[in-house]
Every structure is written in structure tokens, then in C-alpha cells.
Amino acid sequence: MNRILKFRRKLSGQEMMSIESVLGAVMQPVTPRPEFIHSLQERVLATSFPEAEKIEKQAKQNVVMLVLSLMGVTIILGVWIRVIVSLLKMIGFNHNSNRRPKRRRIAPAQSAA
């Protein structure tokens, strides 16, 4: 029944002291590996300052959007310039077709005699 209700009794001071002495005798201090320390620092910083990662990610997204926007504007401007040039050519051809073509005078051929 105690396990079902998860009832735990508090340990007395004497029992705590005996547990601590047993653990102190059994456990030995260990120096952690540098890789473990480094990964632990990264995890602690990631959970402590998640805003820094969000700001960095947002900055990358902003740069990508800027590059894509510039590419889009460049393409649109290129298309408009081509449209304007082709319209000017059409207007130029129509303007020239309304005029009579100039007759070129052909010089008489000189005889070699």
C-alpha cells in the first residue's frame, strides 16, 4: 500500500549520517574529461541563454532574405529593361517604315579601256 501511495518516511539525522559515511567511503573523486567539460558548458549555455541562438538564427534568415530579395529585384529590373528596349526597337522600326527609303546613287562604273 505504501508503494501505491508513494509514501516515503523522512530519514532521521543518525540514518543520514550513516548513509553519508558509507557513500564517502565508497565514492572516490574523479576528474572529468575535457570533452565532457566542454560539452557540459555548451549545454548549460544553450539552456541558460537561448536568446543568443535565436538572434543568430534570425540574423542568418535576414541575410538570406536580403540576398534573395536583391536577386529578385535584379531579375525584375532586367526583364523591364528588356521590355523597354524591345518596345523602343519596335517604335524605331515603325518610325523608319513610315519614311521612304532613301535611294542610294550608284556611281557609274569606270571603264578600264
N, CA, C and O atoms as CSV, one atom per row, in Angstrom:
chain,resi,resn,atom,element,x,y,z
A,1,MET,N,N,0.820,-1.198,0.000
A,1,MET,CA,C,0.000,0.000,0.000
A,1,MET,C,C,0.863,1.261,0.000
A,1,MET,O,O,0.518,2.259,-0.632
A,2,ASN,N,N,1.979,1.205,0.710
A,2,ASN,CA,C,2.845,2.370,0.773
A,2,ASN,C,C,3.421,2.708,-0.593
A,2,ASN,O,O,3.601,3.879,-0.926
A,3,ARG,N,N,3.709,1.680,-1.382
A,3,ARG,CA,C,4.259,1.935,-2.713
A,3,ARG,C,C,3.201,2.511,-3.653
A,3,ARG,O,O,3.534,3.300,-4.537
A,4,ILE,N,N,1.980,2.145,-3.486
A,4,ILE,CA,C,0.918,2.671,-4.333
A,4,ILE,C,C,0.735,4.170,-4.071
A,4,ILE,O,O,0.575,4.943,-5.015
A,5,LEU,N,N,0.756,4.576,-2.838
A,5,LEU,CA,C,0.569,5.980,-2.488
A,5,LEU,C,C,1.871,6.769,-2.551
A,5,LEU,O,O,1.870,7.992,-2.411
A,6,LYS,N,N,2.982,6.064,-2.764
A,6,LYS,CA,C,4.305,6.673,-2.833
A,6,LYS,C,C,4.613,7.448,-1.560
A,6,LYS,O,O,5.095,8.580,-1.597
A,7,PHE,N,N,4.327,6.816,-0.451
A,7,PHE,CA,C,4.597,7.417,0.841
A,7,PHE,C,C,6.032,7.110,1.232
A,7,PHE,O,O,6.449,5.952,1.233
A,8,ARG,N,N,6.775,8.134,1.559
A,8,ARG,CA,C,8.150,7.950,1.971
A,8,ARG,C,C,8.325,8.581,3.344
A,8,ARG,O,O,7.889,9.706,3.588
A,9,ARG,N,N,8.952,7.860,4.205
A,9,ARG,CA,C,9.196,8.442,5.526
A,9,ARG,C,C,10.508,9.196,5.488
A,9,ARG,O,O,11.411,8.849,4.727
A,10,LYS,N,N,10.614,10.229,6.309
A,10,LYS,CA,C,11.827,11.024,6.371
A,10,LYS,C,C,12.868,10.280,7.187
A,10,LYS,O,O,12.553,9.641,8.191
A,11,LEU,N,N,14.114,10.373,6.740
A,11,LEU,CA,C,15.201,9.719,7.455
A,11,LEU,C,C,15.609,10.581,8.648
A,11,LEU,O,O,15.586,11.810,8.586
A,12,SER,N,N,15.977,9.912,9.721
A,12,SER,CA,C,16.431,10.648,10.905
A,12,SER,C,C,17.865,11.114,10.682
A,12,SER,O,O,18.519,10.679,9.734
A,13,GLY,N,N,18.345,11.977,11.529
A,13,GLY,CA,C,19.688,12.514,11.412
A,13,GLY,C,C,20.754,11.439,11.475
A,13,GLY,O,O,21.735,11.495,10.733
A,14,GLN,N,N,20.573,10.441,12.369
A,14,GLN,CA,C,21.539,9.363,12.516
A,14,GLN,C,C,21.599,8.513,11.247
A,14,GLN,O,O,22.683,8.117,10.820
A,15,GLU,N,N,20.444,8.232,10.643
A,15,GLU,CA,C,20.417,7.448,9.416
A,15,GLU,C,C,21.085,8.202,8.260
A,15,GLU,O,O,21.779,7.602,7.440
A,16,MET,N,N,20.870,9.521,8.202
A,16,MET,CA,C,21.508,10.325,7.161
A,16,MET,C,C,23.024,10.316,7.320
A,16,MET,O,O,23.754,10.232,6.332
A,17,MET,N,N,23.495,10.403,8.554
A,17,MET,CA,C,24.934,10.402,8.801
A,17,MET,C,C,25.545,9.066,8.394
A,17,MET,O,O,26.643,9.027,7.838
A,18,SER,N,N,24.833,7.967,8.670
A,18,SER,CA,C,25.371,6.663,8.309
A,18,SER,C,C,25.413,6.499,6.782
A,18,SER,O,O,26.364,5.927,6.248
A,19,ILE,N,N,24.400,6.992,6.090
A,19,ILE,CA,C,24.391,6.908,4.630
A,19,ILE,C,C,25.527,7.747,4.051
A,19,ILE,O,O,26.211,7.309,3.126
A,20,GLU,N,N,25.731,8.940,4.586
A,20,GLU,CA,C,26.803,9.807,4.102
A,20,GLU,C,C,28.175,9.189,4.340
A,20,GLU,O,O,29.058,9.285,3.487
A,21,SER,N,N,28.356,8.564,5.482
A,21,SER,CA,C,29.656,7.940,5.757
A,21,SER,C,C,29.909,6.765,4.824
A,21,SER,O,O,31.036,6.572,4.370
A,22,VAL,N,N,28.880,5.978,4.532
A,22,VAL,CA,C,29.030,4.851,3.611
A,22,VAL,C,C,29.353,5.368,2.215
A,22,VAL,O,O,30.253,4.853,1.552
A,23,LEU,N,N,28.627,6.378,1.771
A,23,LEU,CA,C,28.894,6.938,0.442
A,23,LEU,C,C,30.282,7.564,0.381
A,23,LEU,O,O,30.971,7.426,-0.630
A,24,GLY,N,N,30.708,8.249,1.443
A,24,GLY,CA,C,32.035,8.848,1.466
A,24,GLY,C,C,33.131,7.809,1.387
A,24,GLY,O,O,34.171,8.062,0.778
A,25,ALA,N,N,32.927,6.636,1.993
A,25,ALA,CA,C,33.929,5.587,1.956
A,25,ALA,C,C,33.966,4.899,0.593
A,25,ALA,O,O,35.032,4.482,0.139
A,26,VAL,N,N,32.827,4.779,-0.051
A,26,VAL,CA,C,32.752,4.046,-1.311
A,26,VAL,C,C,33.152,4.925,-2.500
A,26,VAL,O,O,33.863,4.470,-3.396
A,27,MET,N,N,32.708,6.152,-2.509
A,27,MET,CA,C,32.926,7.015,-3.676
A,27,MET,C,C,34.298,7.671,-3.623
A,27,MET,O,O,34.790,8.043,-2.558
A,28,GLN,N,N,34.896,7.801,-4.792
A,28,GLN,CA,C,36.193,8.447,-4.913
A,28,GLN,C,C,36.070,9.615,-5.882
A,28,GLN,O,O,35.325,9.520,-6.857
A,29,PRO,N,N,36.778,10.711,-5.641
A,29,PRO,CA,C,36.681,11.841,-6.572
A,29,PRO,C,C,37.325,11.499,-7.915
A,29,PRO,O,O,38.346,10.815,-7.980
A,30,VAL,N,N,36.710,11.986,-8.963
A,30,VAL,CA,C,37.175,11.722,-10.321
A,30,VAL,C,C,37.299,13.060,-11.046
A,30,VAL,O,O,36.444,13.934,-10.899
A,31,THR,N,N,38.371,13.216,-11.831
A,31,THR,CA,C,38.498,14.425,-12.648
A,31,THR,C,C,37.821,14.168,-13.993
A,31,THR,O,O,38.097,13.159,-14.643
A,32,PRO,N,N,36.945,15.068,-14.411
A,32,PRO,CA,C,36.225,14.852,-15.678
A,32,PRO,C,C,37.121,15.097,-16.884
A,32,PRO,O,O,38.094,15.849,-16.820
A,33,ARG,N,N,36.765,14.443,-17.984
A,33,ARG,CA,C,37.487,14.632,-19.237
A,33,ARG,C,C,37.217,16.037,-19.785
A,33,ARG,O,O,36.145,16.595,-19.554
A,34,PRO,N,N,38.174,16.605,-20.503
A,34,PRO,CA,C,37.953,17.950,-21.079
A,34,PRO,C,C,36.790,17.981,-22.076
A,34,PRO,O,O,36.097,18.993,-22.182
A,35,GLU,N,N,36.572,16.886,-22.804
A,35,GLU,CA,C,35.458,16.835,-23.750
A,35,GLU,C,C,34.130,16.939,-23.011
A,35,GLU,O,O,33.212,17.628,-23.456
A,36,PHE,N,N,34.037,16.245,-21.874
A,36,PHE,CA,C,32.817,16.288,-21.080
A,36,PHE,C,C,32.577,17.702,-20.545
A,36,PHE,O,O,31.447,18.192,-20.553
A,37,ILE,N,N,33.635,18.344,-20.088
A,37,ILE,CA,C,33.507,19.705,-19.559
A,37,ILE,C,C,33.042,20.653,-20.658
A,37,ILE,O,O,32.165,21.490,-20.440
A,38,HIS,N,N,33.636,20.514,-21.840
A,38,HIS,CA,C,33.274,21.387,-22.954
A,38,HIS,C,C,31.816,21.182,-23.374
A,38,HIS,O,O,31.083,22.150,-23.576
A,39,SER,N,N,31.401,19.922,-23.504
A,39,SER,CA,C,30.017,19.664,-23.915
A,39,SER,C,C,29.036,20.121,-22.838
A,39,SER,O,O,27.953,20.614,-23.152
A,40,LEU,N,N,29.413,19.959,-21.572
A,40,LEU,CA,C,28.549,20.406,-20.490
A,40,LEU,C,C,28.414,21.926,-20.490
A,40,LEU,O,O,27.324,22.453,-20.265
A,41,GLN,N,N,29.515,22.631,-20.742
A,41,GLN,CA,C,29.453,24.092,-20.824
A,41,GLN,C,C,28.545,24.537,-21.959
A,41,GLN,O,O,27.766,25.478,-21.801
A,42,GLU,N,N,28.640,23.871,-23.097
A,42,GLU,CA,C,27.789,24.233,-24.231
A,42,GLU,C,C,26.320,24.004,-23.912
A,42,GLU,O,O,25.473,24.832,-24.246
A,43,ARG,N,N,26.013,22.878,-23.264
A,43,ARG,CA,C,24.623,22.601,-22.915
A,43,ARG,C,C,24.089,23.594,-21.898
A,43,ARG,O,O,22.945,24.038,-21.994
A,44,VAL,N,N,24.922,23.943,-20.923
A,44,VAL,CA,C,24.481,24.904,-19.907
A,44,VAL,C,C,24.247,26.265,-20.536
A,44,VAL,O,O,23.251,26.924,-20.238
A,45,LEU,N,N,25.157,26.693,-21.406
A,45,LEU,CA,C,24.979,27.982,-22.064
A,45,LEU,C,C,23.776,27.979,-22.997
A,45,LEU,O,O,23.080,28.986,-23.126
A,46,ALA,N,N,23.534,26.848,-23.644
A,46,ALA,CA,C,22.387,26.766,-24.567
A,46,ALA,C,C,21.077,26.870,-23.802
A,46,ALA,O,O,20.129,27.498,-24.274
A,47,THR,N,N,21.016,26.260,-22.625
A,47,THR,CA,C,19.781,26.337,-21.856
A,47,THR,C,C,19.679,27.642,-21.087
A,47,THR,O,O,18.576,28.102,-20.792
A,48,SER,N,N,20.816,28.244,-20.758
A,48,SER,CA,C,20.793,29.495,-19.998
A,48,SER,C,C,20.489,30.694,-20.878
A,48,SER,O,O,19.761,31.597,-20.465
A,49,PHE,N,N,21.038,30.714,-22.090
A,49,PHE,CA,C,20.877,31.850,-22.979
A,49,PHE,C,C,20.336,31.406,-24.332
A,49,PHE,O,O,21.060,31.463,-25.326
A,50,PRO,N,N,19.086,30.966,-24.397
A,50,PRO,CA,C,18.555,30.546,-25.700
A,50,PRO,C,C,18.327,31.728,-26.631
A,50,PRO,O,O,18.201,31.535,-27.840
A,51,GLU,N,N,18.271,32.952,-26.097
A,51,GLU,CA,C,18.041,34.118,-26.939
A,51,GLU,C,C,19.191,34.324,-27.922
A,51,GLU,O,O,18.973,34.762,-29.052
A,52,ALA,N,N,20.418,34.008,-27.493
A,52,ALA,CA,C,21.573,34.207,-28.366
A,52,ALA,C,C,21.454,33.345,-29.616
A,52,ALA,O,O,21.752,33.806,-30.717
A,53,GLU,N,N,21.026,32.116,-29.458
A,53,GLU,CA,C,20.857,31.239,-30.624
A,53,GLU,C,C,19.729,31.744,-31.518
A,53,GLU,O,O,19.832,31.695,-32.744
A,54,LYS,N,N,18.656,32.226,-30.902
A,54,LYS,CA,C,17.540,32.741,-31.692
A,54,LYS,C,C,17.968,33.975,-32.476
A,54,LYS,O,O,17.600,34.135,-33.640
A,55,ILE,N,N,18.742,34.846,-31.838
A,55,ILE,CA,C,19.197,36.059,-32.520
A,55,ILE,C,C,20.121,35.697,-33.676
A,55,ILE,O,O,20.032,36.289,-34.752
A,56,GLU,N,N,21.009,34.725,-33.459
A,56,GLU,CA,C,21.927,34.305,-34.522
A,56,GLU,C,C,21.158,33.680,-35.684
A,56,GLU,O,O,21.460,33.943,-36.848
A,57,LYS,N,N,20.171,32.860,-35.365
A,57,LYS,CA,C,19.364,32.233,-36.409
A,57,LYS,C,C,18.563,33.284,-37.177
A,57,LYS,O,O,18.437,33.209,-38.399
A,58,GLN,N,N,18.022,34.265,-36.447
A,58,GLN,CA,C,17.268,35.333,-37.098
A,58,GLN,C,C,18.163,36.166,-38.005
A,58,GLN,O,O,17.738,36.593,-39.078
A,59,ALA,N,N,19.413,36.399,-37.572
A,59,ALA,CA,C,20.354,37.168,-38.393
A,59,ALA,C,C,20.658,36.420,-39.689
A,59,ALA,O,O,20.724,37.029,-40.757
A,60,LYS,N,N,20.844,35.102,-39.600
A,60,LYS,CA,C,21.094,34.310,-40.811
A,60,LYS,C,C,19.895,34.360,-41.752
A,60,LYS,O,O,20.056,34.472,-42.967
A,61,GLN,N,N,18.694,34.277,-41.186
A,61,GLN,CA,C,17.495,34.344,-42.012
A,61,GLN,C,C,17.378,35.706,-42.689
A,61,GLN,O,O,16.969,35.796,-43.846
A,62,ASN,N,N,17.739,36.764,-41.964
A,62,ASN,CA,C,17.679,38.102,-42.542
A,62,ASN,C,C,18.654,38.245,-43.707
A,62,ASN,O,O,18.324,38.863,-44.719
A,63,VAL,N,N,19.849,37.680,-43.572
A,63,VAL,CA,C,20.840,37.758,-44.645
A,63,VAL,C,C,20.344,36.993,-45.866
A,63,VAL,O,O,20.482,37.472,-46.992
A,64,VAL,N,N,19.777,35.829,-45.661
A,64,VAL,CA,C,19.257,35.026,-46.780
A,64,VAL,C,C,18.125,35.772,-47.487
A,64,VAL,O,O,18.069,35.807,-48.716
A,65,MET,N,N,17.221,36.369,-46.698
A,65,MET,CA,C,16.119,37.115,-47.298
A,65,MET,C,C,16.625,38.325,-48.078
A,65,MET,O,O,16.084,38.652,-49.134
A,66,LEU,N,N,17.659,38.990,-47.564
A,66,LEU,CA,C,18.232,40.137,-48.266
A,66,LEU,C,C,18.818,39.715,-49.609
A,66,LEU,O,O,18.595,40.373,-50.625
A,67,VAL,N,N,19.565,38.617,-49.607
A,67,VAL,CA,C,20.183,38.131,-50.855
A,67,VAL,C,C,19.110,37.732,-51.860
A,67,VAL,O,O,19.199,38.076,-53.038
A,68,LEU,N,N,18.096,37.005,-51.394
A,68,LEU,CA,C,17.024,36.586,-52.307
A,68,LEU,C,C,16.243,37.787,-52.839
A,68,LEU,O,O,15.854,37.808,-54.007
A,69,SER,N,N,16.017,38.775,-51.993
A,69,SER,CA,C,15.307,39.975,-52.437
A,69,SER,C,C,16.107,40.720,-53.494
A,69,SER,O,O,15.553,41.161,-54.501
A,70,LEU,N,N,17.403,40.862,-53.269
A,70,LEU,CA,C,18.241,41.538,-54.263
A,70,LEU,C,C,18.262,40.786,-55.587
A,70,LEU,O,O,18.243,41.399,-56.655
A,71,MET,N,N,18.302,39.464,-55.518
A,71,MET,CA,C,18.274,38.671,-56.747
A,71,MET,C,C,16.940,38.870,-57.478
A,71,MET,O,O,16.915,39.008,-58.701
A,72,GLY,N,N,15.847,38.885,-56.733
A,72,GLY,CA,C,14.537,39.090,-57.355
A,72,GLY,C,C,14.411,40.449,-57.991
A,72,GLY,O,O,13.892,40.575,-59.100
A,73,VAL,N,N,14.888,41.480,-57.293
A,73,VAL,CA,C,14.824,42.835,-57.843
A,73,VAL,C,C,15.682,42.930,-59.098
A,73,VAL,O,O,15.292,43.572,-60.073
A,74,THR,N,N,16.843,42.296,-59.076
A,74,THR,CA,C,17.722,42.317,-60.246
A,74,THR,C,C,17.045,41.659,-61.448
A,74,THR,O,O,17.107,42.175,-62.564
A,75,ILE,N,N,16.409,40.531,-61.214
A,75,ILE,CA,C,15.724,39.830,-62.306
A,75,ILE,C,C,14.578,40.673,-62.844
A,75,ILE,O,O,14.406,40.777,-64.058
A,76,ILE,N,N,13.793,41.275,-61.958
A,76,ILE,CA,C,12.655,42.092,-62.397
A,76,ILE,C,C,13.138,43.307,-63.174
A,76,ILE,O,O,12.566,43.642,-64.211
A,77,LEU,N,N,14.181,43.971,-62.692
A,77,LEU,CA,C,14.724,45.120,-63.418
A,77,LEU,C,C,15.261,44.704,-64.786
A,77,LEU,O,O,15.075,45.421,-65.769
A,78,GLY,N,N,15.917,43.563,-64.852
A,78,GLY,CA,C,16.426,43.072,-66.136
A,78,GLY,C,C,15.302,42.827,-67.124
A,78,GLY,O,O,15.414,43.165,-68.302
A,79,VAL,N,N,14.221,42.241,-66.641
A,79,VAL,CA,C,13.084,41.978,-67.531
A,79,VAL,C,C,12.482,43.288,-68.017
A,79,VAL,O,O,12.179,43.427,-69.202
A,80,TRP,N,N,12.307,44.248,-67.120
A,80,TRP,CA,C,11.733,45.537,-67.526
A,80,TRP,C,C,12.641,46.264,-68.507
A,80,TRP,O,O,12.158,46.880,-69.456
A,81,ILE,N,N,13.931,46.199,-68.292
A,81,ILE,CA,C,14.851,46.854,-69.229
A,81,ILE,C,C,14.744,46.204,-70.606
A,81,ILE,O,O,14.753,46.901,-71.620
A,82,ARG,N,N,14.644,44.886,-70.651
A,82,ARG,CA,C,14.495,44.206,-71.944
A,82,ARG,C,C,13.184,44.578,-72.616
A,82,ARG,O,O,13.135,44.745,-73.835
A,83,VAL,N,N,12.111,44.712,-71.821
A,83,VAL,CA,C,10.811,45.108,-72.382
A,83,VAL,C,C,10.904,46.508,-72.976
A,83,VAL,O,O,10.432,46.755,-74.086
A,84,ILE,N,N,11.516,47.418,-72.229
A,84,ILE,CA,C,11.633,48.793,-72.714
A,84,ILE,C,C,12.491,48.854,-73.972
A,84,ILE,O,O,12.147,49.553,-74.925
A,85,VAL,N,N,13.608,48.125,-73.981
A,85,VAL,CA,C,14.475,48.122,-75.167
A,85,VAL,C,C,13.734,47.551,-76.365
A,85,VAL,O,O,13.832,48.096,-77.464
A,86,SER,N,N,13.003,46.474,-76.175
A,86,SER,CA,C,12.278,45.890,-77.312
A,86,SER,C,C,11.154,46.816,-77.780
A,86,SER,O,O,10.886,46.892,-78.979
A,87,LEU,N,N,10.488,47.526,-76.853
A,87,LEU,CA,C,9.467,48.490,-77.274
A,87,LEU,C,C,10.093,49.635,-78.062
A,87,LEU,O,O,9.539,50.077,-79.069
A,88,LEU,N,N,11.239,50.110,-77.607
A,88,LEU,CA,C,11.916,51.178,-78.340
A,88,LEU,C,C,12.344,50.715,-79.722
A,88,LEU,O,O,12.282,51.485,-80.681
A,89,LYS,N,N,12.772,49.482,-79.833
A,89,LYS,CA,C,13.147,48.957,-81.146
A,89,LYS,C,C,11.930,48.879,-82.059
A,89,LYS,O,O,12.006,49.226,-83.238
A,90,MET,N,N,10.803,48.420,-81.507
A,90,MET,CA,C,9.578,48.335,-82.322
A,90,MET,C,C,9.140,49.718,-82.776
A,90,MET,O,O,8.766,49.908,-83.933
A,91,ILE,N,N,9.184,50.674,-81.873
A,91,ILE,CA,C,8.806,52.035,-82.237
A,91,ILE,C,C,9.784,52.578,-83.269
A,91,ILE,O,O,9.385,53.264,-84.210
A,92,GLY,N,N,11.046,52.274,-83.091
A,92,GLY,CA,C,12.058,52.728,-84.055
A,92,GLY,C,C,11.845,52.113,-85.415
A,92,GLY,O,O,11.994,52.803,-86.424
A,93,PHE,N,N,11.497,50.827,-85.482
A,93,PHE,CA,C,11.259,50.176,-86.769
A,93,PHE,C,C,10.003,50.737,-87.421
A,93,PHE,O,O,9.996,50.955,-88.632
A,94,ASN,N,N,8.961,50.975,-86.670
A,94,ASN,CA,C,7.734,51.547,-87.229
A,94,ASN,C,C,7.995,52.962,-87.705
A,94,ASN,O,O,7.474,53.372,-88.743
A,95,HIS,N,N,8.773,53.697,-86.980
A,95,HIS,CA,C,9.091,55.069,-87.374
A,95,HIS,C,C,9.877,55.072,-88.681
A,95,HIS,O,O,9.630,55.908,-89.550
A,96,ASN,N,N,10.804,54.163,-88.824
A,96,ASN,CA,C,11.601,54.085,-90.046
A,96,ASN,C,C,10.770,53.569,-91.222
A,96,ASN,O,O,11.043,53.941,-92.363
A,97,SER,N,N,9.778,52.734,-90.982
A,97,SER,CA,C,8.998,52.178,-92.080
A,97,SER,C,C,8.043,53.213,-92.656
A,97,SER,O,O,7.612,53.064,-93.799
A,98,ASN,N,N,7.698,54.246,-91.915
A,98,ASN,CA,C,6.829,55.305,-92.425
A,98,ASN,C,C,7.567,56.187,-93.430
A,98,ASN,O,O,6.946,56.764,-94.323
A,99,ARG,N,N,8.844,56.291,-93.294
A,99,ARG,CA,C,9.632,57.090,-94.228
A,99,ARG,C,C,9.915,56.269,-95.482
A,99,ARG,O,O,9.941,55.038,-95.476
A,100,ARG,N,N,10.125,57.029,-96.563
A,100,ARG,CA,C,10.535,56.340,-97.774
A,100,ARG,C,C,12.008,56.007,-97.645
A,100,ARG,O,O,12.799,56.808,-97.147
A,101,PRO,N,N,12.355,54.854,-98.085
A,101,PRO,CA,C,13.789,54.549,-98.018
A,101,PRO,C,C,14.547,55.449,-98.996
A,101,PRO,O,O,14.085,55.679,-100.114
A,102,LYS,N,N,15.664,55.937,-98.594
A,102,LYS,CA,C,16.468,56.813,-99.446
A,102,LYS,C,C,17.098,55.974,-100.551
A,102,LYS,O,O,17.557,54.849,-100.351
A,103,ARG,N,N,17.090,56.597,-101.739
A,103,ARG,CA,C,17.716,55.909,-102.845
A,103,ARG,C,C,19.192,56.239,-102.815
A,103,ARG,O,O,19.611,57.390,-102.699
A,104,ARG,N,N,19.935,55.199,-102.921
A,104,ARG,CA,C,21.378,55.419,-102.960
A,104,ARG,C,C,21.795,55.577,-104.418
A,104,ARG,O,O,21.391,54.809,-105.291
A,105,ARG,N,N,22.580,56.554,-104.640
A,105,ARG,CA,C,23.029,56.794,-106.005
A,105,ARG,C,C,24.241,55.913,-106.275
A,105,ARG,O,O,25.220,55.903,-105.529
A,106,ILE,N,N,24.136,55.211,-107.322
A,106,ILE,CA,C,25.233,54.308,-107.692
A,106,ILE,C,C,26.103,55.039,-108.697
A,106,ILE,O,O,25.636,55.524,-109.728
A,107,ALA,N,N,27.347,55.099,-108.374
A,107,ALA,CA,C,28.279,55.778,-109.294
A,107,ALA,C,C,28.491,54.914,-110.521
A,107,ALA,O,O,28.552,53.687,-110.437
A,108,PRO,N,N,28.603,55.586,-111.676
A,108,PRO,CA,C,28.813,54.782,-112.879
A,108,PRO,C,C,30.155,54.095,-112.850
A,108,PRO,O,O,31.153,54.633,-112.371
A,109,ALA,N,N,30.145,52.924,-113.362
A,109,ALA,CA,C,31.373,52.142,-113.370
A,109,ALA,C,C,32.350,52.730,-114.380
A,109,ALA,O,O,31.950,53.090,-115.486
A,110,GLN,N,N,33.580,52.827,-114.028
A,110,GLN,CA,C,34.592,53.370,-114.953
A,110,GLN,C,C,35.099,52.230,-115.830
A,110,GLN,O,O,35.360,51.114,-115.380
A,111,SER,N,N,35.216,52.565,-117.050
A,111,SER,CA,C,35.708,51.522,-117.942
A,111,SER,C,C,37.223,51.424,-117.827
A,111,SER,O,O,37.909,52.404,-117.537
A,112,ALA,N,N,37.696,50.285,-118.046
A,112,ALA,CA,C,39.127,50.039,-117.892
A,112,ALA,C,C,39.855,50.214,-119.228
A,112,ALA,O,O,41.045,49.905,-119.289
A,113,ALA,N,N,39.232,50.678,-120.268
A,113,ALA,CA,C,39.835,50.784,-121.577
A,113,ALA,C,C,40.706,51.924,-121.748
A,113,ALA,O,O,41.273,52.112,-122.824
